[in-house]
Amino acid sequence: MIRHCVFFTFQEEANGKTRQENLLEAQKLILAMEGRIPGMLSIDCGLNFTIDDAAWDIALFCTFETEEDLTTYQTHPIHQEVVKFIRQVRDKRAVVDWR
């Protein structure tokens, strides 16, 4: 099983919206991918509630059966639409993939 975990911090304002508004929109878009991309076994996404300088704003966690399934997800048009939105509003990104 392949696990894919991504963390983001968002800009204070972007696309005419606040950080919180963009976080909620990103979470909605991420969770809407569930069941729509072949090979994705699960997806979860949460907004951080801890106030800490080292904290990230939002995280997503997906599982896949194979590395090929992860590649399918990464190149899938639905995922690319989410990527397009997040690139406009994010500040930093960190990713970890493991078996």
MMTF fields as JSON, N, C-alpha, C and O atoms, coordinates in Angstrom:
{
  "mmtfVersion": "1.0.0",
  "mmtfProducer": "UNKNOWN",
  "numBonds": 395,
  "numAtoms": 396,
  "numGroups": 99,
  "numChains": 1,
  "numModels": 1,
  "chainsPerModel": [1],
  "groupsPerChain": [99],
  "chainIdList": ["A"],
  "bondAtomList": [4, 2, 8, 6, 12, 10, 16, 14, 20, 18, 24, 22, 28, 26, 32, 30, 36, 34, 40, 38, 44, 42, 48, 46, 52, 50, 56, 54, 60, 58, 64, 62, 68, 66, 72, 70, 76, 74, 80, 78, 84, 82, 88, 86, 92, 90, 96, 94, 100, 98, 104, 102, 108, 106, 112, 110, 116, 114, 120, 118, 124, 122, 128, 126, 132, 130, 136, 134, 140, 138, 144, 142, 148, 146, 152, 150, 156, 154, 160, 158, 164, 162, 168, 166, 172, 170, 176, 174, 180, 178, 184, 182, 188, 186, 192, 190, 196, 194, 200, 198, 204, 202, 208, 206, 212, 210, 216, 214, 220, 218, 224, 222, 228, 226, 232, 230, 236, 234, 240, 238, 244, 242, 248, 246, 252, 250, 256, 254, 260, 258, 264, 262, 268, 266, 272, 270, 276, 274, 280, 278, 284, 282, 288, 286, 292, 290, 296, 294, 300, 298, 304, 302, 308, 306, 312, 310, 316, 314, 320, 318, 324, 322, 328, 326, 332, 330, 336, 334, 340, 338, 344, 342, 348, 346, 352, 350, 356, 354, 360, 358, 364, 362, 368, 366, 372, 370, 376, 374, 380, 378, 384, 382, 388, 386, 392, 390],
  "bondOrderList": [1, 1, 1, 1, 1, 1, 1, 1, 1, 1, 1, 1, 1, 1, 1, 1, 1, 1, 1, 1, 1, 1, 1, 1, 1, 1, 1, 1, 1, 1, 1, 1, 1, 1, 1, 1, 1, 1, 1, 1, 1, 1, 1, 1, 1, 1, 1, 1, 1, 1, 1, 1, 1, 1, 1, 1, 1, 1, 1, 1, 1, 1, 1, 1, 1, 1, 1, 1, 1, 1, 1, 1, 1, 1, 1, 1, 1, 1, 1, 1, 1, 1, 1, 1, 1, 1, 1, 1, 1, 1, 1, 1, 1, 1, 1, 1, 1, 1],
  "groupList": [{"groupName": "MET", "atomNameList": ["N", "CA", "C", "O"], "elementList": ["N", "C", "C", "O"], "formalChargeList": [0, 0, 0, 0], "bondAtomList": [1, 0, 2, 1, 3, 2], "bondOrderList": [1, 1, 2], "singleLetterCode": "M", "chemCompType": "L-PEPTIDE LINKING"}, {"groupName": "ILE", "atomNameList": ["N", "CA", "C", "O"], "elementList": ["N", "C", "C", "O"], "formalChargeList": [0, 0, 0, 0], "bondAtomList": [1, 0, 2, 1, 3, 2], "bondOrderList": [1, 1, 2], "singleLetterCode": "I", "chemCompType": "L-PEPTIDE LINKING"}, {"groupName": "ARG", "atomNameList": ["N", "CA", "C", "O"], "elementList": ["N", "C", "C", "O"], "formalChargeList": [0, 0, 0, 0], "bondAtomList": [1, 0, 2, 1, 3, 2], "bondOrderList": [1, 1, 2], "singleLetterCode": "R", "chemCompType": "L-PEPTIDE LINKING"}, {"groupName": "HIS", "atomNameList": ["N", "CA", "C", "O"], "elementList": ["N", "C", "C", "O"], "formalChargeList": [0, 0, 0, 0], "bondAtomList": [1, 0, 2, 1, 3, 2], "bondOrderList": [1, 1, 2], "singleLetterCode": "H", "chemCompType": "L-PEPTIDE LINKING"}, {"groupName": "CYS", "atomNameList": ["N", "CA", "C", "O"], "elementList": ["N", "C", "C", "O"], "formalChargeList": [0, 0, 0, 0], "bondAtomList": [1, 0, 2, 1, 3, 2], "bondOrderList": [1, 1, 2], "singleLetterCode": "C", "chemCompType": "L-PEPTIDE LINKING"}, {"groupName": "VAL", "atomNameList": ["N", "CA", "C", "O"], "elementList": ["N", "C", "C", "O"], "formalChargeList": [0, 0, 0, 0], "bondAtomList": [1, 0, 2, 1, 3, 2], "bondOrderList": [1, 1, 2], "singleLetterCode": "V", "chemCompType": "L-PEPTIDE LINKING"}, {"groupName": "PHE", "atomNameList": ["N", "CA", "C", "O"], "elementList": ["N", "C", "C", "O"], "formalChargeList": [0, 0, 0, 0], "bondAtomList": [1, 0, 2, 1, 3, 2], "bondOrderList": [1, 1, 2], "singleLetterCode": "F", "chemCompType": "L-PEPTIDE LINKING"}, {"groupName": "THR", "atomNameList": ["N", "CA", "C", "O"], "elementList": ["N", "C", "C", "O"], "formalChargeList": [0, 0, 0, 0], "bondAtomList": [1, 0, 2, 1, 3, 2], "bondOrderList": [1, 1, 2], "singleLetterCode": "T", "chemCompType": "L-PEPTIDE LINKING"}, {"groupName": "GLN", "atomNameList": ["N", "CA", "C", "O"], "elementList": ["N", "C", "C", "O"], "formalChargeList": [0, 0, 0, 0], "bondAtomList": [1, 0, 2, 1, 3, 2], "bondOrderList": [1, 1, 2], "singleLetterCode": "Q", "chemCompType": "L-PEPTIDE LINKING"}, {"groupName": "GLU", "atomNameList": ["N", "CA", "C", "O"], "elementList": ["N", "C", "C", "O"], "formalChargeList": [0, 0, 0, 0], "bondAtomList": [1, 0, 2, 1, 3, 2], "bondOrderList": [1, 1, 2], "singleLetterCode": "E", "chemCompType": "L-PEPTIDE LINKING"}, {"groupName": "ALA", "atomNameList": ["N", "CA", "C", "O"], "elementList": ["N", "C", "C", "O"], "formalChargeList": [0, 0, 0, 0], "bondAtomList": [1, 0, 2, 1, 3, 2], "bondOrderList": [1, 1, 2], "singleLetterCode": "A", "chemCompType": "L-PEPTIDE LINKING"}, {"groupName": "ASN", "atomNameList": ["N", "CA", "C", "O"], "elementList": ["N", "C", "C", "O"], "formalChargeList": [0, 0, 0, 0], "bondAtomList": [1, 0, 2, 1, 3, 2], "bondOrderList": [1, 1, 2], "singleLetterCode": "N", "chemCompType": "L-PEPTIDE LINKING"}, {"groupName": "GLY", "atomNameList": ["N", "CA", "C", "O"], "elementList": ["N", "C", "C", "O"], "formalChargeList": [0, 0, 0, 0], "bondAtomList": [1, 0, 2, 1, 3, 2], "bondOrderList": [1, 1, 2], "singleLetterCode": "G", "chemCompType": "PEPTIDE LINKING"}, {"groupName": "LYS", "atomNameList": ["N", "CA", "C", "O"], "elementList": ["N", "C", "C", "O"], "formalChargeList": [0, 0, 0, 0], "bondAtomList": [1, 0, 2, 1, 3, 2], "bondOrderList": [1, 1, 2], "singleLetterCode": "K", "chemCompType": "L-PEPTIDE LINKING"}, {"groupName": "LEU", "atomNameList": ["N", "CA", "C", "O"], "elementList": ["N", "C", "C", "O"], "formalChargeList": [0, 0, 0, 0], "bondAtomList": [1, 0, 2, 1, 3, 2], "bondOrderList": [1, 1, 2], "singleLetterCode": "L", "chemCompType": "L-PEPTIDE LINKING"}, {"groupName": "PRO", "atomNameList": ["N", "CA", "C", "O"], "elementList": ["N", "C", "C", "O"], "formalChargeList": [0, 0, 0, 0], "bondAtomList": [1, 0, 2, 1, 3, 2], "bondOrderList": [1, 1, 2], "singleLetterCode": "P", "chemCompType": "L-PEPTIDE LINKING"}, {"groupName": "SER", "atomNameList": ["N", "CA", "C", "O"], "elementList": ["N", "C", "C", "O"], "formalChargeList": [0, 0, 0, 0], "bondAtomList": [1, 0, 2, 1, 3, 2], "bondOrderList": [1, 1, 2], "singleLetterCode": "S", "chemCompType": "L-PEPTIDE LINKING"}, {"groupName": "ASP", "atomNameList": ["N", "CA", "C", "O"], "elementList": ["N", "C", "C", "O"], "formalChargeList": [0, 0, 0, 0], "bondAtomList": [1, 0, 2, 1, 3, 2], "bondOrderList": [1, 1, 2], "singleLetterCode": "D", "chemCompType": "L-PEPTIDE LINKING"}, {"groupName": "TRP", "atomNameList": ["N", "CA", "C", "O"], "elementList": ["N", "C", "C", "O"], "formalChargeList": [0, 0, 0, 0], "bondAtomList": [1, 0, 2, 1, 3, 2], "bondOrderList": [1, 1, 2], "singleLetterCode": "W", "chemCompType": "L-PEPTIDE LINKING"}, {"groupName": "TYR", "atomNameList": ["N", "CA", "C", "O"], "elementList": ["N", "C", "C", "O"], "formalChargeList": [0, 0, 0, 0], "bondAtomList": [1, 0, 2, 1, 3, 2], "bondOrderList": [1, 1, 2], "singleLetterCode": "Y", "chemCompType": "L-PEPTIDE LINKING"}],
  "groupTypeList": [0, 1, 2, 3, 4, 5, 6, 6, 7, 6, 8, 9, 9, 10, 11, 12, 13, 7, 2, 8, 9, 11, 14, 14, 9, 10, 8, 13, 14, 1, 14, 10, 0, 9, 12, 2, 1, 15, 12, 0, 14, 16, 1, 17, 4, 12, 14, 11, 6, 7, 1, 17, 17, 10, 10, 18, 17, 1, 10, 14, 6, 4, 7, 6, 9, 7, 9, 9, 17, 14, 7, 7, 19, 8, 7, 3, 15, 1, 3, 8, 9, 5, 5, 13, 6, 1, 2, 8, 5, 2, 17, 13, 2, 10, 5, 5, 17, 18, 2],
  "groupIdList": [1, 2, 3, 4, 5, 6, 7, 8, 9, 10, 11, 12, 13, 14, 15, 16, 17, 18, 19, 20, 21, 22, 23, 24, 25, 26, 27, 28, 29, 30, 31, 32, 33, 34, 35, 36, 37, 38, 39, 40, 41, 42, 43, 44, 45, 46, 47, 48, 49, 50, 51, 52, 53, 54, 55, 56, 57, 58, 59, 60, 61, 62, 63, 64, 65, 66, 67, 68, 69, 70, 71, 72, 73, 74, 75, 76, 77, 78, 79, 80, 81, 82, 83, 84, 85, 86, 87, 88, 89, 90, 91, 92, 93, 94, 95, 96, 97, 98, 99],
  "secStructList": [7, 3, 3, 3, 3, 3, 3, 3, 3, 3, 7, 1, 3, 3, 6, 6, 3, 3, 2, 2, 2, 2, 2, 2, 2, 2, 2, 2, 2, 2, 2, 6, 6, 6, 6, 6, 1, 6, 6, 3, 3, 3, 3, 3, 3, 3, 3, 7, 7, 7, 7, 7, 6, 6, 7, 7, 1, 3, 3, 3, 3, 3, 3, 3, 1, 1, 2, 2, 2, 2, 2, 2, 2, 2, 2, 7, 2, 2, 2, 2, 2, 2, 2, 2, 2, 2, 2, 2, 2, 3, 3, 3, 3, 3, 3, 3, 3, 3, 7],
  "xCoordList": [0.84, 0.0, 0.885, 1.907, 0.48, 1.191, 0.402, -0.817, 1.126, 0.509, 1.097, 2.298, 0.227, 0.603, 0.076, -1.131, 0.985, 0.612, 1.183, 2.369, 0.329, 0.752, 0.292, -0.835, 1.175, 0.881, 1.056, 1.946, 0.193, 0.282, 0.141, -0.552, 0.809, 0.429, -0.135, 0.308, -1.112, -1.779, -1.413, -1.049, -1.52, -1.307, -2.43, -3.535, -2.137, -3.158, -4.368, -5.511, -4.104, -5.159, -4.689, -3.515, -5.634, -5.335, -6.657, -7.661, -6.652, -7.87, -9.031, -10.195, -8.708, -9.748, -10.44, -11.498, -9.853, -10.462, -9.446, -8.238, -9.952, -9.091, -8.486, -8.921, -7.486, -6.88, -7.951, -8.005, -8.787, -9.804, -10.776, -11.134, -11.199, -12.102, -11.427, -12.048, -10.167, -9.439, -9.165, -9.188, -8.907, -8.726, -9.996, -9.937, -11.131, -12.405, -12.692, -13.186, -12.386, -12.585, -11.648, -12.063, -10.402, -9.446, -9.898, -9.848, -10.332, -10.804, -11.99, -12.059, -12.901, -14.065, -13.629, -14.115, -12.719, -12.232, -11.484, -11.654, -10.664, -9.894, -10.824, -10.693, -11.756, -12.659, -13.588, -14.051, -13.862, -14.72, -14.041, -14.703, -12.737, -12.043, -12.36, -12.153, -12.859, -13.12, -14.044, -15.112, -13.614, -14.411, -14.411, -15.104, -13.653, -13.671, -12.373, -12.292, -11.363, -10.07, -9.715, -9.589, -9.557, -9.244, -7.968, -6.975, -8.012, -6.84, -6.705, -5.91, -7.467, -7.424, -8.297, -9.496, -7.687, -8.422, -9.117, -10.228, -8.459, -9.054, -8.423, -7.329, -9.151, -8.625, -9.233, -10.407, -8.435, -8.919, -8.185, -7.08, -8.804, -8.237, -8.718, -9.892, -7.818, -8.206, -7.507, -6.403, -8.193, -7.65, -7.033, -7.613, -5.876, -5.184, -5.921, -6.437, -5.965, -6.549, -5.516, -5.833, -4.297, -3.247, -2.565, -2.194, -2.405, -1.698, -0.243, 0.097, 0.604, 2.021, 2.772, 2.311, 3.902, 4.688, 5.114, 5.348, 5.216, 5.651, 4.487, 4.704, 3.266, 2.087, 1.817, 2.103, 1.268, 0.789, -0.698, -1.348, -1.249, -2.657, -3.618, -4.719, -3.212, -4.101, -3.252, -2.107, -3.831, -3.14, -4.107, -5.303, -3.557, -4.36, -3.589, -2.358, -4.343, -3.766, -4.539, -5.759, -3.824, -4.449, -3.741, -2.569, -4.472, -3.855, -4.154, -5.213, -3.176, -3.262, -2.702, -1.883, -3.144, -2.641, -1.207, -0.368, -0.925, 0.382, 0.931, 0.206, 2.214, 2.819, 2.182, 2.055, 1.783, 1.11, -0.216, -0.594, -0.919, -2.166, -1.899, -2.679, -0.797, -0.412, -0.132, -0.55, 0.566, 0.851, -0.438, -0.586, -1.367, -2.669, -3.364, -3.899, -3.36, -3.955, -3.273, -3.944, -1.95, -1.214, -1.452, -1.384, -1.728, -1.933, -3.403, -3.722, -4.294, -5.727, -6.262, -5.889, -7.126, -7.668, -8.389, -8.314, -9.077, -9.762, -8.727, -8.888, -7.672, -6.61, -5.919, -5.582, -5.706, -5.042, -5.851, -5.27, -7.169, -8.001, -7.785, -7.724, -7.67, -7.397, -6.013, -5.843, -5.034, -3.669, -3.677, -3.031, -4.401, -4.473, -4.97, -4.403, -6.024, -6.55, -5.525, -5.224, -4.997, -4.1, -2.834, -2.333, -2.316, -1.112, -1.345, -0.405, -2.567, -2.889, -2.962, -2.812, -3.193, -3.461, -2.458, -2.466, -1.609, -0.681, 0.568, 0.915, 1.213, 2.515, 3.575, 4.443, 3.503, 4.472, 3.769, 2.567, 4.578, 4.062, 5.124, 6.314, 4.691, 5.573, 4.823, 3.614, 5.549, 4.918, 5.786, 7.014, 5.123, 5.801, 4.986, 3.772, 5.663, 5.055, 5.831, 7.062, 5.112, 5.807, 5.015, 3.812, 5.733, 5.131, 4.812, 4.297],
  "yCoordList": [-1.183, 0.0, 1.246, 1.296, 2.234, 3.509, 4.569, 4.679, 5.336, 6.44, 7.751, 7.86, 8.733, 10.04, 11.102, 11.211, 11.876, 12.891, 14.236, 14.341, 15.262, 16.595, 17.629, 17.576, 18.561, 19.664, 20.978, 21.114, 21.948, 23.268, 24.353, 24.178, 25.481, 26.732, 27.604, 27.534, 28.42, 29.285, 30.738, 31.123, 31.53, 32.969, 33.592, 33.054, 34.718, 35.418, 35.777, 35.63, 36.251, 36.574, 36.144, 36.277, 35.623, 35.243, 35.099, 34.685, 35.438, 35.356, 36.153, 35.807, 37.221, 38.055, 37.438, 37.91, 36.38, 35.709, 35.584, 35.662, 35.39, 35.218, 33.818, 32.926, 33.652, 32.33, 31.3, 30.22, 31.628, 30.676, 30.302, 29.132, 31.271, 30.976, 30.044, 29.104, 30.306, 29.457, 28.07, 27.083, 27.985, 26.678, 25.839, 24.653, 26.45, 25.719, 25.271, 24.165, 26.125, 25.758, 24.618, 23.69, 24.681, 23.615, 22.292, 21.252, 22.331, 21.112, 20.51, 19.298, 21.355, 20.899, 20.235, 19.157, 20.872, 20.325, 19.009, 18.067, 18.952, 17.735, 16.574, 15.49, 16.797, 15.717, 15.29, 14.15, 16.19, 15.862, 14.895, 14.345, 14.678, 13.713, 12.27, 11.355, 12.063, 10.703, 9.948, 10.435, 8.751, 7.897, 8.284, 7.657, 9.296, 9.796, 9.544, 9.812, 9.033, 8.797, 7.318, 6.822, 6.621, 5.189, 4.921, 5.636, 3.889, 3.486, 4.143, 3.692, 5.203, 5.848, 5.03, 4.87, 4.518, 3.72, 4.584, 4.275, 5.668, 6.561, 7.94, 8.109, 8.92, 10.287, 10.951, 10.75, 11.734, 12.523, 13.856, 13.959, 14.857, 16.2, 16.917, 16.829, 17.625, 18.346, 19.686, 19.887, 20.601, 21.932, 21.935, 21.395, 22.533, 22.602, 23.521, 24.569, 23.12, 23.983, 24.414, 25.201, 23.914, 24.237, 25.543, 25.741, 26.427, 27.681, 27.463, 27.373, 27.382, 27.102, 27.566, 27.348, 28.19, 28.674, 27.547, 27.788, 26.332, 25.198, 24.463, 23.504, 24.901, 24.19, 24.512, 25.611, 23.541, 23.705, 24.013, 23.7, 24.626, 25.035, 23.905, 23.836, 23.024, 21.982, 20.774, 20.915, 19.59, 18.36, 17.449, 17.42, 16.7, 15.658, 14.355, 14.331, 13.277, 11.946, 11.013, 10.892, 10.346, 9.41, 8.071, 7.993, 7.019, 5.706, 5.154, 5.39, 4.41, 3.793, 2.383, 2.088, 1.525, 0.151, 0.096, -0.619, 0.852, 0.773, 2.164, 3.157, 2.221, 3.48, 3.969, 5.174, 3.044, 3.412, 4.12, 5.056, 3.667, 4.327, 5.752, 6.661, 5.945, 7.292, 8.174, 9.331, 7.643, 8.398, 8.742, 9.853, 7.795, 8.056, 9.218, 10.109, 9.214, 10.296, 11.63, 12.636, 11.634, 12.883, 13.52, 14.742, 12.711, 13.237, 13.328, 13.815, 12.87, 12.861, 14.295, 15.151, 14.567, 15.926, 16.49, 17.692, 15.655, 16.149, 16.632, 17.699, 15.856, 16.269, 17.529, 18.41, 17.622, 18.793, 20.074, 21.149, 19.974, 21.148, 21.595, 22.792, 20.643, 20.964, 21.6, 22.598, 21.027, 21.573, 23.018, 23.886, 23.266, 24.621, 25.63, 26.715, 25.279, 26.18, 26.374, 27.504, 25.273, 25.365, 26.15, 26.89, 26.005, 26.768, 28.273, 29.033, 28.704, 30.134, 30.684, 31.888, 29.813, 30.295, 29.818, 30.308, 28.883, 28.328, 29.187, 29.993, 28.972, 29.573, 28.472, 28.506, 27.504, 26.411, 25.066, 24.929, 24.07, 22.717, 21.719, 21.923, 20.645, 19.526, 18.241, 18.145, 17.261, 15.997, 14.828, 14.904, 13.745, 12.501, 11.363, 11.287, 10.479, 9.268, 8.083, 8.079, 7.084, 5.919, 4.645, 4.669, 3.523, 2.189, 1.64, 0.527],
  "zCoordList": [0.0, 0.0, 0.0, 0.683, -0.766, -0.87, -0.101, -0.231, 0.694, 1.438, 0.922, 0.679, 0.763, 0.198, 1.156, 1.372, 1.723, 2.704, 2.256, 1.943, 2.23, 1.787, 2.811, 3.303, 3.118, 4.031, 3.283, 2.444, 3.599, 2.982, 4.036, 5.038, 3.797, 4.437, 3.324, 2.177, 3.676, 2.703, 2.958, 4.069, 1.905, 2.003, 2.842, 2.908, 3.474, 4.27, 3.418, 3.85, 2.201, 1.233, -0.143, -0.488, -0.928, -2.311, -3.052, -2.473, -4.317, -5.143, -4.549, -4.75, -3.816, -3.225, -2.024, -1.609, -1.456, -0.304, 0.822, 0.6, 2.023, 3.187, 3.198, 2.469, 4.035, 4.21, 4.582, 3.994, 5.543, 6.007, 4.888, 4.747, 4.102, 2.978, 1.969, 1.474, 1.671, 0.723, 1.294, 0.559, 2.589, 3.218, 3.114, 2.791, 3.386, 3.298, 1.871, 1.654, 0.898, -0.508, -0.903, -1.597, -0.471, -0.778, -0.166, -0.822, 1.071, 1.727, 0.97, 0.77, 0.562, -0.206, -1.516, -1.858, -2.241, -3.51, -3.311, -4.085, -2.282, -2.003, -1.675, -2.243, -0.769, -0.366, -1.498, -1.52, -2.436, -3.584, -4.551, -5.431, -4.408, -5.27, -4.883, -5.679, -3.674, -3.193, -4.143, -4.514, -4.529, -5.391, -6.858, -7.659, -7.225, -8.603, -9.362, -10.561, -8.671, -9.316, -9.161, -8.041, -10.277, -10.211, -9.412, -9.548, -8.585, -7.817, -6.462, -5.638, -6.21, -4.899, -3.942, -4.168, -2.88, -1.91, -0.869, -0.438, -0.468, 0.533, 0.419, -0.118, 0.944, 1.016, 2.241, 2.55, 2.926, 4.055, 4.022, 3.489, 4.591, 4.59, 5.837, 6.196, 6.493, 7.688, 7.797, 7.29, 8.48, 8.746, 10.137, 11.079, 10.264, 11.534, 12.509, 12.119, 13.769, 14.798, 15.837, 16.728, 15.735, 16.691, 16.304, 15.147, 17.276, 17.03, 17.424, 18.603, 16.403, 16.616, 15.375, 14.255, 15.56, 14.421, 13.481, 12.297, 13.99, 13.174, 12.509, 11.77, 12.764, 12.252, 10.786, 10.311, 10.091, 8.719, 8.788, 9.785, 7.736, 7.74, 7.393, 7.939, 6.491, 5.981, 5.593, 5.165, 5.749, 5.359, 4.625, 4.911, 3.664, 3.027, 3.093, 3.062, 3.184, 3.302, 2.393, 2.508, 1.478, 0.536, 0.622, 0.989, 0.277, 0.138, -1.251, -1.832, -1.753, -3.076, -2.978, -2.108, -3.866, -3.884, -4.416, -3.869, -5.483, -6.144, -6.449, -6.387, -6.779, -7.212, -8.507, -8.721, -9.366, -10.612, -10.32, -11.025, -9.277, -8.885, -8.403, -8.685, -7.676, -7.24, -8.449, -8.481, -9.435, -10.658, -11.397, -11.906, -11.455, -12.087, -11.394, -12.056, -10.066, -9.276, -9.587, -9.817, -9.593, -9.771, -11.134, -11.267, -12.136, -13.489, -13.88, -14.964, -13.021, -13.339, -13.45, -12.648, -14.429, -14.615, -13.389, -13.137, -12.632, -11.423, -10.41, -9.816, -10.212, -9.295, -9.805, -9.015, -11.101, -11.67, -11.449, -11.301, -11.425, -11.111, -9.667, -9.387, -8.762, -7.357, -7.237, -6.537, -7.915, -7.916, -8.41, -7.823, -9.475, -10.049, -9.015, -8.884, -8.282, -7.256, -6.136, -5.75, -5.623, -4.469, -4.803, -3.957, -6.0, -6.382, -6.316, -6.08, -6.518, -6.486, -5.069, -4.867, -4.078, -2.722, -1.675, -0.546, -2.029, -1.036, -0.898, -1.762, 0.223, 0.467, 0.387, -0.485, 1.293, 1.324, 1.151, 1.38, 0.734, 0.521, 0.951, 0.709, 1.587, 1.918, 1.598, 1.809, 1.088, 0.715, 1.161, 1.142, 1.563, 1.898, 1.291, 1.483, 0.558, 0.015, 0.583, 0.577, 1.07, 1.599, 1.376, 1.118, 1.483, 1.335, 2.692, 2.802]
}
